Amino acid sequence: MPSSSSATGRKLPAELAALEREIVSCRRCPRLVAWREQVAHEKKAAHRGEEYWGRPVPGFGDPQARVVILGLAPAAHGANRTGRIFTGDRSGDFLFAALHRAYLANQPTSTHRKDGLRLKGVWISAAVRCAPPQNKPAPAERDACLPYLERELELLPEARVLLCLGAFAWDAALRLFAVRPKPKFAHGAEHRVGDIVLLGSYHVSQQNTFTGVLTPAMLDEVLRQSKELAGLG
């Protein structure tokens, strides 16, 4: 079967590649479409000379991933600019440095789609695929995106841990798996759903990392926890 290249240049299985194309062409949510395209047109002064992605951002990583990391949504001038989730912003700087320390990434930085980044045993995705105004997706926008996550997980047969960065991603995962009653979000919280363990972590946003709510040591520990639960060496 034919394959395609992901945001890391890795060849994707045909079904994952087809899902990626479908996500990138999505226009389901008018508010998000308008905002992501407005940001891509107006741009940030620091990136004035760059061509913005301005489309939904697909997941990326190792198709044999045992750990799936779930974020909130693309950053307006991060992934909405670069086309790769957590790429080109401070949140990504914090995350990929930790993934590199955990031997889950070949380099500690993620700056653009062709920077040579490779993930090992990890896939990174988002609950909402388009950059939202004020970084706050509406419930209906979250629900419109959840089928993409469901299909993505089906196409990642080795996945054993869904690491949810922040309460929004945690709630999206609980909604996807129809978990009732809902377990409370907390850093390091675990909840098993069939073969997959949902694992909570504070988000890698500057709001958390600059204030010490989430420290490098705390993220290192939750990644260690993820590897242990997923059976990664």
LUMPA-413199 format. One record per atom (N, C-alpha, C, O): residue number from 1; atom name; y, x, z. Coordinates in steps of 0.02 Angstrom, whole numbers, plus 50000, padded with zeros to 5 digits. Layout:
% residues N
NUM	CA	Y	X	Z
...
***
This chain:
% residues 233
1	N	49940	50042	50000
1	CA	50000	50000	50000
1	C	50062	50044	50000
1	O	50062	50097	50031
2	N	50115	50023	49966
2	CA	50176	50063	49965
2	C	50209	50064	50033
2	O	50199	50018	50074
3	N	50248	50116	50045
3	CA	50284	50123	50108
3	C	50356	50139	50095
3	O	50375	50154	50038
4	N	50397	50137	50147
4	CA	50467	50151	50141
4	C	50489	50196	50198
4	O	50452	50204	50246
5	N	50549	50225	50193
5	CA	50573	50270	50244
5	C	50614	50233	50295
5	O	50655	50190	50278
6	N	50604	50249	50359
6	CA	50643	50220	50412
6	C	50707	50259	50422
6	O	50723	50303	50383
7	N	50744	50241	50475
7	CA	50808	50274	50489
7	C	50798	50347	50512
7	O	50848	50382	50521
8	N	50737	50369	50520
8	CA	50725	50439	50536
8	C	50694	50476	50477
8	O	50678	50535	50483
9	N	50687	50442	50421
9	CA	50655	50473	50364
9	C	50579	50468	50366
9	O	50546	50488	50317
10	N	50551	50443	50420
10	CA	50478	50435	50426
10	C	50454	50379	50380
10	O	50487	50327	50375
11	N	50398	50389	50348
11	CA	50370	50337	50306
11	C	50344	50279	50348
11	O	50306	50289	50396
12	N	50365	50219	50331
12	CA	50344	50160	50368
12	C	50287	50125	50332
12	O	50284	50125	50271
13	N	50240	50094	50370
13	CA	50191	50050	50339
13	C	50227	49994	50301
13	O	50283	49976	50318
14	N	50193	49968	50250
14	CA	50226	49920	50206
14	C	50254	49860	50242
14	O	50309	49837	50226
15	N	50218	49833	50291
15	CA	50241	49772	50325
15	C	50303	49786	50368
15	O	50348	49744	50372
16	N	50305	49844	50401
16	CA	50364	49862	50440
16	C	50424	49873	50393
16	O	50480	49855	50410
17	N	50411	49904	50336
17	CA	50464	49916	50288
17	C	50492	49850	50261
17	O	50552	49843	50251
18	N	50448	49802	50249
18	CA	50470	49736	50225
18	C	50511	49701	50278
18	O	50561	49668	50262
19	N	50491	49706	50341
19	CA	50529	49676	50395
19	C	50597	49708	50401
19	O	50647	49674	50412
20	N	50600	49773	50394
20	CA	50664	49809	50396
20	C	50711	49783	50343
20	O	50770	49770	50356
21	N	50686	49774	50282
21	CA	50729	49749	50227
21	C	50753	49679	50242
21	O	50811	49662	50228
22	N	50710	49638	50271
22	CA	50730	49569	50288
22	C	50784	49568	50342
22	O	50832	49530	50337
23	N	50776	49610	50392
23	CA	50826	49614	50445
23	C	50894	49636	50417
23	O	50945	49605	50432
24	N	50893	49688	50377
24	CA	50956	49716	50351
24	C	50994	49665	50307
24	O	51055	49668	50303
25	N	50958	49619	50276
25	CA	50990	49571	50232
25	C	51008	49505	50268
25	O	51034	49459	50236
26	N	50995	49501	50333
26	CA	51004	49438	50370
26	C	51078	49418	50376
26	O	51121	49460	50388
27	N	51091	49353	50367
27	CA	51158	49325	50375
27	C	51155	49259	50414
27	O	51194	49213	50400
28	N	51110	49255	50462
28	CA	51098	49192	50498
28	C	51157	49171	50542
28	O	51169	49111	50550
29	N	51193	49218	50570
29	CA	51244	49202	50621
29	C	51314	49216	50594
29	O	51335	49273	50591
30	N	51350	49164	50573
30	CA	51415	49174	50541
30	C	51465	49215	50582
30	O	51501	49256	50555
31	N	51467	49204	50648
31	CA	51514	49241	50690
31	C	51498	49316	50689
31	O	51544	49357	50685
32	N	51435	49333	50693
32	CA	51416	49403	50693
32	C	51426	49435	50625
32	O	51447	49493	50620
33	N	51411	49399	50572
33	CA	51422	49425	50505
33	C	51496	49441	50495
33	O	51514	49495	50471
34	N	51539	49395	50515
34	CA	51611	49405	50507
34	C	51635	49465	50547
34	O	51675	49505	50522
35	N	51611	49471	50608
35	CA	51635	49525	50652
35	C	51611	49593	50628
35	O	51650	49640	50624
36	N	51546	49599	50613
36	CA	51519	49664	50593
36	C	51554	49689	50529
36	O	51567	49748	50521
37	N	51568	49642	50483
37	CA	51600	49661	50420
37	C	51674	49676	50429
37	O	51702	49719	50395
38	N	51707	49641	50475
38	CA	51777	49655	50490
38	C	51783	49726	50519
38	O	51827	49764	50499
39	N	51740	49742	50567
39	CA	51741	49809	50597
39	C	51728	49863	50545
39	O	51761	49915	50545
40	N	51681	49850	50500
40	CA	51664	49898	50448
40	C	51721	49908	50399
40	O	51728	49962	50369
41	N	51762	49857	50390
41	CA	51819	49862	50344
41	C	51879	49896	50377
41	O	51911	49940	50348
42	N	51894	49875	50439
42	CA	51953	49902	50473
42	C	51941	49972	50501
42	O	51987	50014	50499
43	N	51882	49985	50526
43	CA	51860	50050	50551
43	C	51901	50073	50612
43	O	51954	50047	50627
44	N	51874	50123	50645
44	CA	51908	50156	50700
44	C	51943	50217	50672
44	O	51918	50249	50627
45	N	52002	50232	50699
45	CA	52041	50287	50672
45	C	52001	50352	50666
45	O	52008	50389	50618
46	N	51959	50366	50717
46	CA	51920	50428	50717
46	C	51869	50431	50661
46	O	51846	50485	50643
47	N	51851	50372	50633
47	CA	51800	50369	50581
47	C	51828	50340	50516
47	O	51792	50313	50474
48	N	51894	50347	50507
48	CA	51927	50315	50450
48	C	51898	50336	50383
48	O	51894	50295	50337
49	N	51876	50398	50377
49	CA	51851	50422	50313
49	C	51777	50408	50301
49	O	51750	50427	50249
50	N	51744	50375	50348
50	CA	51672	50362	50341
50	C	51659	50293	50312
50	O	51699	50247	50317
51	N	51601	50287	50281
51	CA	51578	50222	50257
51	C	51535	50191	50312
51	O	51484	50219	50332
52	N	51556	50134	50337
52	CA	51519	50099	50390
52	C	51459	50062	50362
52	O	51460	50038	50305
53	N	51406	50058	50401
53	CA	51346	50021	50383
53	C	51363	49947	50377
53	O	51352	49917	50323
54	N	51390	49916	50429
54	CA	51415	49847	50427
54	C	51364	49793	50413
54	O	51380	49740	50387
55	N	51301	49806	50430
55	CA	51246	49758	50419
55	C	51203	49754	50482
55	O	51215	49793	50529
56	N	51154	49710	50485
56	CA	51107	49711	50541
56	C	51071	49779	50544
56	O	51059	49810	50493
57	N	51055	49799	50605
57	CA	51024	49865	50615
57	C	50951	49856	50634
57	O	50936	49825	50685
58	N	50905	49882	50594
58	CA	50834	49875	50609
58	C	50811	49923	50663
58	O	50847	49970	50680
59	N	50751	49911	50690
59	CA	50722	49959	50736
59	C	50700	50021	50699
59	O	50697	50022	50637
60	N	50684	50073	50737
60	CA	50660	50135	50705
60	C	50618	50175	50755
60	O	50620	50163	50815
61	N	50580	50222	50728
61	CA	50541	50266	50771
61	C	50472	50278	50744
61	O	50460	50280	50684
62	N	50425	50285	50791
62	CA	50356	50301	50775
62	C	50316	50236	50767
62	O	50311	50197	50814
63	N	50288	50223	50708
63	CA	50249	50161	50698
63	C	50188	50157	50744
63	O	50160	50103	50753
64	N	50167	50213	50773
64	CA	50112	50213	50821
64	C	50137	50212	50893
64	O	50101	50232	50939
65	N	50198	50190	50902
65	CA	50231	50191	50968
65	C	50191	50153	51020
65	O	50164	50099	51007
66	N	50188	50181	51080
66	CA	50159	50147	51138
66	C	50214	50121	51184
66	O	50201	50078	51227
67	N	50275	50147	51175
67	CA	50333	50124	51213
67	C	50385	50098	51164
67	O	50405	50134	51117
68	N	50407	50037	51174
68	CA	50461	50008	51134
68	C	50522	50001	51180
68	O	50518	49968	51232
69	N	50577	50031	51161
69	CA	50639	50027	51200
69	C	50683	49973	51169
69	O	50698	49975	51109
70	N	50704	49926	51210
70	CA	50743	49869	51187
70	C	50813	49871	51215
70	O	50822	49867	51276
71	N	50862	49878	51171
71	CA	50932	49876	51191
71	C	50962	49808	51183
71	O	50927	49759	51169
72	N	51028	49803	51192
72	CA	51063	49740	51188
72	C	51080	49723	51115
72	O	51053	49674	51087
73	N	51123	49764	51084
73	CA	51146	49752	51015
73	C	51179	49815	50990
73	O	51196	49859	51031
74	N	51189	49823	50925
74	CA	51224	49881	50899
74	C	51296	49885	50924
74	O	51329	49834	50933
75	N	51319	49946	50936
75	CA	51389	49957	50954
75	C	51432	49952	50891
75	O	51411	49973	50837
76	N	51492	49925	50898
76	CA	51535	49913	50841
76	C	51548	49976	50800
76	O	51547	49975	50739
77	N	51561	50032	50836
77	CA	51577	50094	50801
77	C	51521	50146	50810
77	O	51531	50205	50795
78	N	51464	50123	50836
78	CA	51405	50165	50841
78	C	51356	50146	50786
78	O	51364	50167	50729
79	N	51306	50106	50804
79	CA	51255	50087	50754
79	C	51283	50045	50697
79	O	51257	50049	50641
80	N	51335	50006	50710
80	CA	51366	49967	50655
80	C	51399	50014	50605
80	O	51412	49994	50548
81	N	51413	50075	50626
81	CA	51441	50126	50581
81	C	51385	50168	50549
81	O	51386	50180	50489
82	N	51337	50189	50590
82	CA	51286	50237	50566
82	C	51224	50204	50536
82	O	51189	50235	50496
83	N	51210	50141	50555
83	CA	51151	50107	50530
83	C	51088	50122	50569
83	O	51033	50103	50547
84	N	51094	50155	50627
84	CA	51035	50169	50668
84	C	51053	50155	50741
84	O	51104	50178	50766
85	N	51011	50117	50774
85	CA	51026	50094	50841
85	C	51036	50153	50889
85	O	51000	50202	50886
86	N	51086	50147	50933
86	CA	51103	50198	50982
86	C	51123	50265	50950
86	O	51116	50318	50980
87	N	51148	50262	50889
87	CA	51165	50323	50854
87	C	51240	50327	50841
87	O	51270	50281	50813
88	N	51270	50382	50864
88	CA	51341	50392	50853
88	C	51386	50366	50908
88	O	51445	50354	50896
89	N	51358	50355	50968
89	CA	51400	50332	51024
89	C	51376	50364	51089
89	O	51324	50397	51091
90	N	51415	50355	51143
90	CA	51400	50387	51207
90	C	51336	50361	51238
90	O	51300	50399	51271
91	N	51321	50297	51229
91	CA	51259	50270	51256
91	C	51199	50307	51226
91	O	51152	50325	51262
92	N	51202	50318	51161
92	CA	51148	50354	51127
92	C	51144	50427	51150
92	O	51089	50454	51157
93	N	51202	50458	51161
93	CA	51201	50527	51186
93	C	51160	50532	51251
93	O	51120	50578	51260
94	N	51171	50484	51295
94	CA	51136	50483	51360
94	C	51061	50469	51351
94	O	51019	50502	51381
95	N	51045	50420	51308
95	CA	50976	50401	51297
95	C	50935	50456	51264
95	O	50881	50473	51288
96	N	50961	50484	51210
96	CA	50921	50532	51172
96	C	50913	50599	51209
96	O	50863	50634	51200
97	N	50963	50616	51249
97	CA	50954	50676	51291
97	C	50895	50666	51338
97	O	50855	50712	51349
98	N	50889	50606	51366
98	CA	50833	50591	51411
98	C	50766	50589	51373
98	O	50716	50614	51398
99	N	50766	50559	51314
99	CA	50704	50557	51274
99	C	50681	50628	51256
99	O	50621	50641	51254
100	N	50728	50671	51243
100	CA	50711	50741	51227
100	C	50682	50775	51289
100	O	50633	50812	51283
101	N	50712	50763	51347
101	CA	50685	50793	51409
101	C	50614	50768	51423
101	O	50574	50804	51453
102	N	50600	50705	51402
102	CA	50534	50676	51414
102	C	50484	50692	51359
102	O	50429	50666	51359
103	N	50504	50736	51312
103	CA	50461	50756	51256
103	C	50443	50696	51211
103	O	50389	50694	51181
104	N	50489	50648	51206
104	CA	50479	50590	51163
104	C	50524	50593	51101
104	O	50519	50550	51058
105	N	50567	50643	51097
105	CA	50611	50654	51039
105	C	50615	50728	51025
105	O	50614	50769	51072
106	N	50620	50746	50962
106	CA	50620	50817	50944
106	C	50687	50851	50953
106	O	50693	50912	50948
107	N	50740	50811	50967
107	CA	50806	50839	50978
107	C	50845	50793	51026
107	O	50828	50735	51032
108	N	50896	50820	51060
108	CA	50931	50781	51111
108	C	50990	50740	51086
108	O	51025	50709	51125
109	N	51001	50739	51021
109	CA	51058	50704	50993
109	C	51037	50658	50936
109	O	50986	50669	50903
110	N	51078	50607	50924
110	CA	51067	50560	50869
110	C	51136	50543	50840
110	O	51172	50501	50868
111	N	51154	50576	50786
111	CA	51222	50570	50760
111	C	51227	50530	50695
111	O	51278	50497	50683
112	N	51175	50534	50653
112	CA	51175	50496	50590
112	C	51104	50488	50565
112	O	51058	50519	50592
113	N	51094	50448	50514
113	CA	51027	50429	50492
113	C	50986	50487	50463
113	O	50925	50482	50460
114	N	51019	50540	50443
114	CA	50983	50595	50412
114	C	50992	50660	50453
114	O	50996	50714	50425
115	N	50993	50652	50519
115	CA	51005	50710	50562
115	C	50941	50745	50584
115	O	50943	50792	50624
116	N	50883	50724	50558
116	CA	50820	50757	50574
116	C	50786	50732	50637
116	O	50734	50759	50657
117	N	50812	50680	50668
117	CA	50782	50653	50729
117	C	50712	50625	50715
117	O	50701	50590	50665
118	N	50665	50641	50759
118	CA	50598	50612	50757
118	C	50579	50589	50828
118	O	50590	50626	50876
119	N	50552	50530	50833
119	CA	50528	50505	50897
119	C	50452	50508	50898
119	O	50419	50499	50846
120	N	50424	50521	50957
120	CA	50352	50526	50964
120	C	50328	50475	51015
120	O	50345	50480	51075
121	N	50289	50426	50992
121	CA	50262	50376	51037
121	C	50312	50323	51058
121	O	50298	50283	51102
122	N	50371	50322	51025
122	CA	50425	50276	51044
122	C	50454	50242	50983
122	O	50461	50272	50930
123	N	50470	50178	50992
123	CA	50507	50139	50942
123	C	50568	50110	50978
123	O	50562	50088	51035
124	N	50626	50110	50945
124	CA	50687	50085	50977
124	C	50713	50025	50937
124	O	50718	50028	50876
125	N	50730	49972	50972
125	CA	50752	49911	50940
125	C	50808	49879	50982
125	O	50832	49909	51030
126	N	50827	49818	50964
126	CA	50880	49783	51000
126	C	50866	49708	51000
126	O	50835	49681	50954
127	N	50888	49675	51053
127	CA	50878	49603	51058
127	C	50918	49566	51005
127	O	50895	49516	50978
128	N	50978	49591	50988
128	CA	51020	49563	50936
128	C	51035	49619	50887
128	O	51052	49675	50908
129	N	51030	49606	50822
129	CA	51033	49659	50772
129	C	51102	49672	50743
129	O	51112	49721	50707
130	N	51151	49629	50758
130	CA	51219	49638	50733
130	C	51267	49653	50790
130	O	51257	49627	50845
131	N	51317	49693	50778
131	CA	51368	49707	50828
131	C	51406	49643	50845
131	O	51432	49611	50799
132	N	51408	49623	50909
132	CA	51444	49562	50928
132	C	51514	49576	50955
132	O	51525	49630	50983
133	N	51560	49530	50949
133	CA	51626	49539	50980
133	C	51619	49548	51055
133	O	51579	49514	51088
134	N	51658	49595	51083
134	CA	51657	49610	51155
134	C	51587	49629	51180
134	O	51573	49627	51240
135	N	51543	49646	51133
135	CA	51474	49665	51151
135	C	51438	49608	51187
135	O	51396	49621	51230
136	N	51455	49546	51171
136	CA	51427	49488	51205
136	C	51399	49438	51154
136	O	51436	49395	51130
137	N	51335	49443	51137
137	CA	51305	49393	51093
137	C	51301	49326	51127
137	O	51295	49322	51188
138	N	51305	49273	51088
138	CA	51295	49205	51114
138	C	51220	49191	51121
138	O	51180	49222	51086
139	N	51201	49145	51166
139	CA	51130	49129	51173
139	C	51097	49109	51107
139	O	51040	49127	51093
140	N	51133	49071	51065
140	CA	51104	49050	51001
140	C	51093	49109	50955
140	O	51045	49110	50916
141	N	51136	49159	50959
141	CA	51128	49220	50918
141	C	51069	49261	50942
141	O	51032	49288	50901
142	N	51060	49265	51007
142	CA	51001	49298	51035
142	C	50937	49263	51010
142	O	50890	49296	50988
143	N	50936	49198	51014
143	CA	50877	49160	50995
143	C	50862	49166	50920
143	O	50804	49165	50900
144	N	50915	49171	50880
144	CA	50905	49178	50808
144	C	50873	49245	50791
144	O	50838	49252	50740
145	N	50884	49296	50834
145	CA	50857	49362	50821
145	C	50787	49373	50850
145	O	50751	49418	50828
146	N	50768	49334	50899
146	CA	50705	49346	50934
146	C	50644	49346	50888
146	O	50598	49385	50900
147	N	50642	49304	50836
147	CA	50583	49308	50791
147	C	50573	49376	50759
147	O	50517	49396	50744
148	N	50628	49413	50748
148	CA	50621	49480	50721
148	C	50586	49526	50770
148	O	50543	49566	50751
149	N	50604	49520	50834
149	CA	50571	49561	50885
149	C	50498	49542	50891
149	O	50455	49586	50898
150	N	50483	49478	50889
150	CA	50414	49456	50893
150	C	50372	49486	50837
150	O	50317	49511	50849
151	N	50397	49483	50776
151	CA	50361	49511	50719
151	C	50356	49587	50724
151	O	50305	49616	50705
152	N	50409	49619	50748
152	CA	50409	49691	50756
152	C	50353	49713	50803
152	O	50316	49760	50789
153	N	50348	49678	50860
153	CA	50296	49696	50908
153	C	50226	49684	50879
153	O	50180	49722	50894
154	N	50219	49633	50839
154	CA	50154	49620	50807
154	C	50135	49677	50760
154	O	50076	49691	50750
155	N	50185	49710	50731
155	CA	50173	49764	50684
155	C	50172	49833	50717
155	O	50167	49884	50683
156	N	50178	49833	50783
156	CA	50171	49895	50822
156	C	50110	49887	50868
156	O	50118	49877	50929
157	N	50050	49891	50840
157	CA	49990	49871	50877
157	C	49973	49915	50937
157	O	49935	49894	50980
158	N	50002	49974	50940
158	CA	49987	50019	50997
158	C	50035	50009	51055
158	O	50026	50039	51108
159	N	50086	49966	51046
159	CA	50137	49957	51099
159	C	50106	49930	51163
159	O	50068	49882	51163
160	N	50123	49963	51219
160	CA	50097	49943	51284
160	C	50153	49932	51335
160	O	50142	49900	51387
161	N	50213	49959	51321
161	CA	50270	49952	51367
161	C	50331	49931	51327
161	O	50346	49960	51275
162	N	50365	49880	51352
162	CA	50429	49859	51323
162	C	50482	49876	51376
162	O	50490	49839	51425
163	N	50518	49931	51365
163	CA	50568	49954	51411
163	C	50635	49920	51395
163	O	50665	49935	51344
164	N	50656	49876	51439
164	CA	50715	49834	51427
164	C	50776	49866	51460
164	O	50780	49872	51521
165	N	50824	49887	51419
165	CA	50885	49918	51444
165	C	50936	49865	51459
165	O	50971	49840	51415
166	N	50941	49847	51523
166	CA	50990	49797	51545
166	C	50961	49728	51551
166	O	50908	49712	51525
167	N	50999	49685	51587
167	CA	50976	49617	51602
167	C	50972	49574	51539
167	O	50929	49530	51535
168	N	51015	49586	51490
168	CA	51013	49546	51429
168	C	50948	49557	51392
168	O	50915	49509	51370
169	N	50927	49620	51384
169	CA	50864	49635	51350
169	C	50805	49609	51390
169	O	50757	49583	51362
170	N	50809	49615	51457
170	CA	50756	49590	51501
170	C	50748	49514	51492
170	O	50692	49490	51485
171	N	50804	49478	51492
171	CA	50801	49405	51484
171	C	50776	49386	51414
171	O	50739	49337	51407
172	N	50795	49425	51363
172	CA	50771	49411	51295
172	C	50695	49419	51292
172	O	50661	49379	51260
173	N	50669	49472	51324
173	CA	50597	49483	51324
173	C	50560	49427	51361
173	O	50508	49404	51338
174	N	50587	49406	51418
174	CA	50556	49351	51455
174	C	50556	49287	51414
174	O	50508	49249	51416
175	N	50610	49276	51378
175	CA	50614	49216	51335
175	C	50563	49221	51278
175	O	50531	49172	51261
176	N	50557	49280	51249
176	CA	50510	49290	51194
176	C	50439	49275	51216
176	O	50401	49243	51180
177	N	50420	49299	51276
177	CA	50352	49289	51300
177	C	50344	49226	51342
177	O	50291	49214	51370
178	N	50397	49185	51346
178	CA	50396	49122	51383
178	C	50371	49131	51455
178	O	50328	49094	51478
179	N	50398	49181	51489
179	CA	50379	49195	51558
179	C	50414	49147	51605
179	O	50475	49143	51606
180	N	50376	49111	51645
180	CA	50402	49066	51696
180	C	50359	49070	51759
180	O	50298	49070	51754
181	N	50389	49074	51818
181	CA	50460	49083	51830
181	C	50482	49153	51810
181	O	50441	49198	51805
182	N	50547	49161	51797
182	CA	50571	49225	51774
182	C	50576	49276	51831
182	O	50610	49264	51880
183	N	50543	49333	51824
183	CA	50551	49385	51874
183	C	50621	49415	51870
183	O	50650	49420	51816
184	N	50648	49433	51927
184	CA	50716	49459	51931
184	C	50721	49528	51899
184	O	50677	49570	51907
185	N	50776	49539	51862
185	CA	50788	49605	51833
185	C	50806	49655	51887
185	O	50843	49640	51934
186	N	50778	49715	51880
186	CA	50797	49771	51924
186	C	50777	49835	51890
186	O	50732	49836	51848
187	N	50809	49889	51907
187	CA	50791	49954	51880
187	C	50722	49972	51906
187	O	50711	49978	51966
188	N	50675	49982	51860
188	CA	50606	49998	51879
188	C	50562	49939	51889
188	O	50502	49947	51904
189	N	50588	49878	51881
189	CA	50547	49818	51889
189	C	50493	49815	51835
189	O	50505	49834	51778
190	N	50434	49791	51853
190	CA	50378	49784	51807
190	C	50353	49712	51805
190	O	50352	49678	51857
191	N	50333	49690	51746
191	CA	50300	49625	51740
191	C	50252	49628	51681
191	O	50273	49642	51625
192	N	50189	49615	51694
192	CA	50139	49619	51641
192	C	50133	49553	51604
192	O	50130	49500	51635
193	N	50130	49558	51537
193	CA	50119	49500	51494
193	C	50063	49519	51446
193	O	50076	49552	51395
194	N	50002	49499	51460
194	CA	49946	49518	51418
194	C	49937	49593	51418
194	O	49929	49624	51471
195	N	49938	49624	51358
195	CA	49929	49696	51352
195	C	49993	49736	51362
195	O	49991	49797	51363
196	N	50049	49701	51368
196	CA	50114	49736	51371
196	C	50144	49729	51441
196	O	50142	49676	51471
197	N	50173	49784	51465
197	CA	50210	49784	51527
197	C	50285	49784	51511
197	O	50309	49828	51476
198	N	50321	49734	51536
198	CA	50393	49735	51532
198	C	50420	49778	51588
198	O	50401	49769	51646
199	N	50463	49825	51572
199	CA	50490	49871	51620
199	C	50566	49870	51616
199	O	50594	49876	51561
200	N	50599	49861	51672
200	CA	50672	49857	51673
200	C	50706	49924	51686
200	O	50680	49966	51722
201	N	50764	49932	51656
201	CA	50806	49991	51669
201	C	50879	49970	51661
201	O	50896	49929	51619
202	N	50921	49999	51703
202	CA	50993	49989	51690
202	C	51009	50014	51621
202	O	50980	50062	51596
203	N	51057	49980	51589
203	CA	51077	49999	51521
203	C	51111	50067	51521
203	O	51142	50087	51571
204	N	51106	50101	51465
204	CA	51136	50168	51459
204	C	51210	50165	51437
204	O	51236	50214	51410
205	N	51242	50110	51449
205	CA	51313	50103	51432
205	C	51356	50150	51474
205	O	51336	50170	51528
206	N	51415	50167	51448
206	CA	51461	50209	51485
206	C	51481	50177	51552
206	O	51493	50211	51601
207	N	51484	50111	51552
207	CA	51501	50075	51614
207	C	51454	50093	51670
207	O	51473	50096	51729
208	N	51391	50106	51653
208	CA	51341	50125	51703
208	C	51336	50201	51712
208	O	51330	50225	51769
209	N	51338	50238	51657
209	CA	51327	50310	51663
209	C	51388	50347	51690
209	O	51380	50397	51725
210	N	51448	50323	51675
210	CA	51508	50356	51700
210	C	51520	50342	51774
210	O	51554	50380	51808
211	N	51493	50286	51798
211	CA	51504	50267	51868
211	C	51446	50286	51914
211	O	51451	50277	51975
212	N	51393	50314	51886
212	CA	51336	50334	51926
212	C	51287	50279	51942
212	O	51239	50289	51980
213	N	51298	50219	51914
213	CA	51249	50166	51922
213	C	51182	50187	51893
213	O	51129	50173	51920
214	N	51186	50222	51835
214	CA	51126	50252	51804
214	C	51139	50326	51797
214	O	51185	50347	51762
215	N	51097	50366	51828
215	CA	51103	50439	51824
215	C	51048	50466	51778
215	O	50999	50432	51765
216	N	51056	50528	51754
216	CA	51002	50558	51714
216	C	50935	50558	51750
216	O	50883	50545	51720
217	N	50936	50572	51815
217	CA	50873	50572	51853
217	C	50841	50503	51855
217	O	50779	50498	51851
218	N	50881	50451	51860
218	CA	50854	50383	51861
218	C	50822	50365	51794
218	O	50769	50334	51792
219	N	50855	50385	51739
219	CA	50826	50370	51674
219	C	50764	50413	51662
219	O	50715	50389	51634
220	N	50765	50475	51684
220	CA	50706	50517	51678
220	C	50646	50485	51714
220	O	50590	50485	51688
221	N	50659	50456	51772
221	CA	50605	50426	51811
221	C	50577	50364	51776
221	O	50516	50354	51776
222	N	50620	50322	51748
222	CA	50595	50262	51715
222	C	50559	50280	51650
222	O	50513	50244	51630
223	N	50578	50334	51618
223	CA	50540	50357	51559
223	C	50473	50385	51580
223	O	50423	50376	51545
224	N	50471	50420	51637
224	CA	50407	50444	51663
224	C	50361	50384	51679
224	O	50301	50385	51664
225	N	50391	50332	51708
225	CA	50354	50271	51724
225	C	50328	50239	51659
225	O	50271	50216	51656
226	N	50370	50238	51608
226	CA	50350	50209	51543
226	C	50290	50247	51514
226	O	50242	50216	51492
227	N	50294	50312	51515
227	CA	50240	50353	51487
227	C	50175	50342	51525
227	O	50121	50337	51495
228	N	50180	50338	51590
228	CA	50120	50328	51631
228	C	50088	50260	51616
228	O	50027	50256	51607
229	N	50129	50207	51614
229	CA	50103	50141	51600
229	C	50074	50135	51530
229	O	50026	50099	51518
230	N	50103	50173	51483
230	CA	50082	50169	51412
230	C	50024	50217	51397
230	O	49995	50215	51342
231	N	50007	50259	51445
231	CA	49954	50308	51432
231	C	49973	50364	51387
231	O	49931	50392	51351
232	N	50038	50383	51388
232	CA	50062	50439	51349
232	C	50058	50502	51390
232	O	50076	50503	51449
233	N	50033	50556	51360
233	CA	50028	50619	51397
233	C	50095	50654	51404
233	O	50098	50707	51434
***
